[in-house]
Amino acid sequence: MTVRAAVSADLPLLQDIERAAGEPFRIFGMPEIADDEPPALDLLERFLKAGHAWVAEDAAGRLVAYLIGEPLDGAFHIEQVSVHPDAAHQGVGRTLIAYAAERARRQGLTGLTLTTFSEVPWNAPYYRRLGFRVLAETDLTPGLRRIHAAEADHGLHRWPRVCMYKATDAG
């Protein structure tokens, strides 16, 4: 597997990965999440232009996962990390997150943050295994509070969600 910066030609494939990665939510009783539209091309392009969009390719050069994010309140916020189900359970997500952590560390950012479903096995429990911890409401930064509120407005809080943090050991 290879991790590299995304390029514009990758962006429609990232949407395909997102759609495929959403399907397991249907089986978990969350069809609204499975049916949610992937990030729009213009949003993906914004992350790409900022240098915060990375993809994972398998040995045959096929894109199997991506991660997008941006600096937020001194940390790198992972907006989305998605792995195609055909590449699940092969360490692809872990590799992308480690790549983002190293990039964040080199930029002097203190850690990684993300928001996720607390009870979905491949969400919060997975991130805990990678060293993330759930942030208490009182520990949320202003940026995380804005994201959390926007997610609630989008209807994501129909299912329990949490904000999580993992230190990068920067500085």
N, C-alpha and C positions, 0 to 999 in steps of 0.2 A: 504494500500500500504506500502511496505517495500523497503527501499533503502539499498543496501549492495555493498560491493566490488565485482567486477566481478571475475569469476574464468575461467580457460581455457575452461571448458566444455560449458560455455556460449557463447563463441566467434562466432560460426556459427549462433547461434540464433540472435546475434547482427546484423549480416549481413542480416538475414531475416527481422528484424525490419527496418533496413535501406532501404531495397528494398520496403517494404510496405509503409514506411514514404515518399518515393520519389514519389509514385503514384499521390498524389494530385497536384504535379507540372505539370503533363501532362494536367490536366484539366485547369490549369492556363496558358497554352500555352508555357510550358517549357519542352517539351518531352526529350530534351537532359539531363536535370537534373534528370528526372524520370529514364532514361536509364543508368545513370552514375553508375558504379560499386561501391559497398560498400567498405569500408576500407578493405584491405587485412588482412588475419588472422595474418600474422607476424607483421603488424603495430598495430593491436589491442592487440596482445601479448606484444608488447613494452610498450603500455600504461598500461596494466595490471601489468606487472613486475615493473613498476615505481610507482605503487599504485595510478594511476590516471584514473581508469576505474571503473565506478559504474553503477549498474543496478537498475531498479525499478521492483518489482514484484507486481502483483495484489493479491487480497485476496486468490485466488486459487493457488498462487505460480508460476504463469506464468510470464515470462519476458515480459514486455510491453514497456520498454524504456531503453535507456542507455545514458551516458555522458562520453566522454573522453576529456582529455586536458593535459596541462603541464604548469609548471611555465615558464614565459616569461617576461623578463625585469621588474621584481618586481611584476608582477600580475600573476594570473592564467588564461591562455588562454584556452577557451573552443573550442576545435577543432571540436567537433561534439556533438550535443544533438539531439536525434531522439526518437520520440514517435510513437508507432504503431497506425494507424488510429482508430482502435477499442478502444483505450484508450485515444483518443484525447478529449480535453475540460473537463478533470477531474482533472486538477492540477498536473499531473505527471511531465511535463517538469518544471513547477515552483518549484516543490519539489526537483527535481534533481539539479536545478540551486542553490537553497537555500542550499542544502547539499554541493555542490562544494564551495559556498561562505564561508560557515562556516569552511570547511577544509582549504581553502586559508587563511582566517582570522587567524586561529590557527597557521598557518605556517608563519605569519607575512607578507603575501602578501597584497599589497595595494588595489587590486580590481580584478575584472573579466574582461576579454576582449573576444571579439569574432568578427568574420566577418560574414556578412549576406547580403541577398538581401534586398534592401531598400524598394521595392514596393510590396513584397509578404506579405499578411496580417499576416501570421503566422511566419514571420521573423522579420524584424526591428520594425514594429508597435507593435508586441507582446513584444519584448524585451524592448521597451520604457515603456510599461505598467508595466514591472518588475523593472523599475528604471534605465535602461541603457540609456546612451546618446551617440549620434553620435560624433565621434572624428573628428576634423578638420584635414586636411592633415598635417598641421604643428605640430599637437599633436601626430602623430604616432611615436611610438618607433622604433628603428632599427628592432626589431623582427617582429613587425606588418608590417613594410614596406616590409620585406622579404616575409611574408605570403601573403600580398596583391599582390605582384609581381608574386609569384608562382600561385596564383589563376588566375591572368590574363593570365599567360602562359598556364594554363589548360582550358582557354576559358570561365571562369565564368563571366568575365566582359562584356559579351554580354548583360547582364542585370545589371542595376545599383546595386552596392555593397557598403557597408559601414563597417567601423570598429567602434565598440561600446565598452563602458567602464561603469562599475558600481563599486563604491567603496565598500570595505568590512569593512571599519572602523577598520582596523588592527592597532595595536599599539596605 
